Amino acid sequence: MNYLPSAAEKAKAKSALQVLVESTKTWLDMKGFKAEIVPVGSIVKETFVSGEVDLDVYVLVDNPQKAVEEITKFFTEDGRFKRSGPLLIWHFKHFGFDVAMVFGKPGDVKTDTIGHSQFFNEKLDENQKSDVIKLKALFKSYGLYG
């Protein structure tokens, strides 16, 4: 089995993530929020296992609770909430993709995850990213990841 995503799968995932970012930003802007929408995760880092794509975004806003209340009116698919310290996480399905939308205030210590994507993309070459994917696939096969 090939765990490395094809060029077409990468393009589809990146496109879906971009649409999610743009539609989230547009909705929150219309509702009067000044939000920064930051794509994160394995699509941005180019380290997702083929066939196992999810969309991850951070929504940085002064009032995360109110923003969550508004965004669930736009993304009406069944979802669930999780709290992780100061962050609110809204998990839902969108166009067949699993989405994790993380709401926090700008500067929250837990938003350091945002820097992971930049670090990966600056430090890892394509061969190293392929190695990360293979390791993730191995861990998944033993129930140790995701």
Solvent accessible surface area in square Angstrom, and as a share of the most:
residue,aa,sasa,rsa
1,M,195,0.87
2,N,107,0.55
3,Y,82,0.31
4,L,60,0.30
5,P,13,0.08
6,S,63,0.41
7,A,85,0.66
8,A,77,0.60
9,E,40,0.18
10,K,57,0.24
11,A,61,0.47
12,K,133,0.56
13,A,2,0.01
14,K,91,0.38
15,S,62,0.40
16,A,20,0.16
17,L,10,0.05
18,Q,90,0.40
19,V,75,0.43
20,L,0,0.00
21,V,19,0.11
22,E,91,0.41
23,S,27,0.17
24,T,0,0.00
25,K,74,0.31
26,T,77,0.45
27,W,44,0.15
28,L,0,0.00
29,D,69,0.36
30,M,129,0.58
31,K,88,0.37
32,G,66,0.63
33,F,34,0.14
34,K,187,0.79
35,A,7,0.05
36,E,102,0.46
37,I,17,0.09
38,V,22,0.13
39,P,45,0.28
40,V,7,0.04
41,G,15,0.15
42,S,14,0.09
43,I,4,0.02
44,V,41,0.23
45,K,36,0.15
46,E,40,0.18
47,T,2,0.01
48,F,4,0.02
49,V,5,0.03
50,S,27,0.17
51,G,66,0.63
52,E,86,0.39
53,V,26,0.15
54,D,54,0.28
55,L,1,0.01
56,D,27,0.14
57,V,0,0.00
58,Y,13,0.05
59,V,0,0.00
60,L,14,0.07
61,V,4,0.02
62,D,112,0.58
63,N,67,0.35
64,P,15,0.09
65,Q,86,0.38
66,K,108,0.46
67,A,0,0.00
68,V,2,0.01
69,E,79,0.35
70,E,35,0.16
71,I,0,0.00
72,T,36,0.21
73,K,125,0.53
74,F,79,0.33
75,F,3,0.01
76,T,101,0.59
77,E,66,0.29
78,D,140,0.72
79,G,36,0.35
80,R,149,0.54
81,F,108,0.45
82,K,106,0.45
83,R,147,0.54
84,S,32,0.21
85,G,54,0.52
86,P,66,0.42
87,L,6,0.03
88,L,16,0.08
89,I,19,0.10
90,W,17,0.06
91,H,44,0.20
92,F,9,0.04
93,K,106,0.45
94,H,23,0.10
95,F,165,0.69
96,G,68,0.65
97,F,27,0.11
98,D,72,0.38
99,V,3,0.02
100,A,18,0.14
101,M,0,0.00
102,V,15,0.08
103,F,0,0.00
104,G,0,0.00
105,K,102,0.43
106,P,77,0.49
107,G,76,0.73
108,D,31,0.16
109,V,124,0.71
110,K,85,0.36
111,T,16,0.09
112,D,98,0.51
113,T,46,0.27
114,I,45,0.23
115,G,40,0.38
116,H,88,0.39
117,S,8,0.05
118,Q,117,0.52
119,F,114,0.48
120,F,50,0.21
121,N,63,0.33
122,E,114,0.51
123,K,122,0.51
124,L,42,0.21
125,D,80,0.42
126,E,104,0.47
127,N,114,0.58
128,Q,79,0.35
129,K,13,0.06
130,S,29,0.19
131,D,74,0.38
132,V,37,0.21
133,I,6,0.03
134,K,105,0.45
135,L,93,0.46
136,K,25,0.11
137,A,7,0.05
138,L,90,0.45
139,F,85,0.35
140,K,55,0.23
141,S,80,0.52
142,Y,158,0.60
143,G,67,0.64
144,L,132,0.66
145,Y,99,0.38
146,G,110,1.05
